[in-house]
Amino acid sequence: MSSKTPAPAAMTASDDDDNTAAFYERTLELEEVGPDTYLSVDLWRPKGNRGVFGGQVIGQALAAAGKTVGGGFRCNSFHCYFLAPGQNTEMIAYEVRRIRQGTSYCSRLVVAKQSGRVIFMAMASFQSPEPSRLRHQYAMPSVPPPEALISPKDQLQRKQEQSSEDVDVDKLAEHDVLPVETRHISLPEDQRGLPIKAIWLRAKGDMSELGHSHHQSMLAYASDFALLSTSLRPFQMDGPEAKHRLSMLVSLDHTIWFHEPFRADEWLLYVMESPRTASGRGLSIGRIYTRDGVHVASTAQEGVARSVALDPATDNGDTLEFSNLISRLTDMPAKL
């Protein structure tokens, strides 16, 4: 574990210190509007999305739940369901219900509403930290360090310089306003098309003075990046030979489990794979590691995944089928 991990005294869920809003730049900031009820103050709708960024709703909901939990407890799991797209024309109200308060674990239910309609629900479990003699984990894959990779924004700008295509200026601007930066890892040639993906990510700014609940909320926010789209990696829908295009990719549910303390403002490796896409749905799972190889969090997400034929007149109704060799997947925990 990195020596910069926050000290235990700083890892409480109740330390909403003064520089929270300054760091988050309103991304995860909440206003208390009633008993156990909180209102967002900022919502971001990415270009082309049906609604606001799901990761922001996840992060804000976890932050709301954490505000109702006493010091000494840390979130160990957060299970979310997206019921309707949220709009950025109206702030989201998060109502927290105190389901159970024990000495080792406590539970909170979060209901998110807009215009009185429930758009999101989540169940959070919090644990009082305890030592354990039982420990194991999958090894972290061997990948290039983040310093050896360029940012998505630089990739877009390089693409513009190397071709006559105009780069979407709105997409470039989005990278500046996001509170998280990423570095995408290219797969070896013999593994392209496999339903796997890996990125480095970290929160922008300095979170050293913030408690661990804030680090968890920020990672919950970032855990929505790129996860569900992993289920589409085997299907070539954007090349010159593509016969289908993606018509919908929408999250249905999202879960994150926290295993160990971490710093969200230090580089974390997010390794993702998709075991199944079928019935109009895609399933992806992920593992998140510190730079020194500690597996600190796991994720799972399912969503609607639909495609349509580019030329309906020649569409024969065949499915886009892909099955990878099981021997390839058995190597996944150790390497990409």
Buried (B, 14 or more C-beta within 10 A) or exposed (E): EEEEBBEEEBBBBBBBEEEBBEBBBBBBBBEEEEEBBBBBBBBBBBEEEEBBBBBBBBBBBBBBBBBBBEEBBBBBBBBBBBBEBBBBEEBBBBBBEEEEBEEEEBBBBBBBBBEEEEBBBBBBBBBBBEEEEEEEBEEBBEBEEBEEBEBBBEBBBEEBEEEEEEBEEEBBEBBEEBBBBBBBBEBEEEBEEBBBBBBBBBBBBEBEBBBBBBBBBBBBBBBBBBBBBBBBBBBBBEEEEBBBEBEEBBBBBBBBBBBBBBBBBBBBBBBBBBEEBEEEBBBBBBBBBBBEEBBBBBBBBBBBBEBEBEEEEEEEEEEBEEEBEEEEBEEBBEEB
